[in-house]
Amino acid sequence: MFLILSGLATGASWICYYRALKLGPAALVAPIDKLSVVLVALFGVTLLGEQLTGRQWLGVALVGAGAVVLALP
């Protein structure tokens, strides 16, 4: 059941992604998509009790900062 739900969520995500690309410039859409890496790390820490090392936190911060820099006009 979880595999089916995951497949449906992934399909819906790609549909939304392509719709966003149709409506806006790729230079603004792609950085927002990359923020999912940051969200997964934060959810893992807060909801699943995972612990990240300093190096991993630095990587998450760099991905987040890079997405913000790319999205700026």
C-alpha positions, -999 to +999 in steps of 0.1 A: +000+000+000+028+024+009+046+017-024+014+025-043+009+057-023+045+067-029+041+061-067+010+083-067+027+110-048+057+109-071+035+111-102+016+140-087+049+157-079+062+154-115+029+167-129+031+198-106+068+202-115+060+202-153+031+225-147+053+250-129+078+248-157+051+256-181+039+286-161+073+300-150+109+302-161+130+271-153+156+293-136+131+300-109+113+266-108+143+244-104+157+260-073+124+256-055+124+219-064+159+216-049+146+228-016+130+194-012+165+181-001+164+206+028+128+196+037+137+159+038+167+166+060+146+187+084+117+162+085+142+134+091+156+152+121+124+165+136+100+136+129+123+105+126+149+115+152+178+113+129+210+130+138+231+149+113+268+155+116+282+190+112+293+182+077+258+170+068+243+202+082+267+222+062+256+203+030+220+210+038+227+247+044+247+250+012+219+234-008+194+257+008+216+288+003+222+278-033+185+274-040+179+309-026+207+325-045+195+309-078+159+321-072+169+357-066+164+381-095 
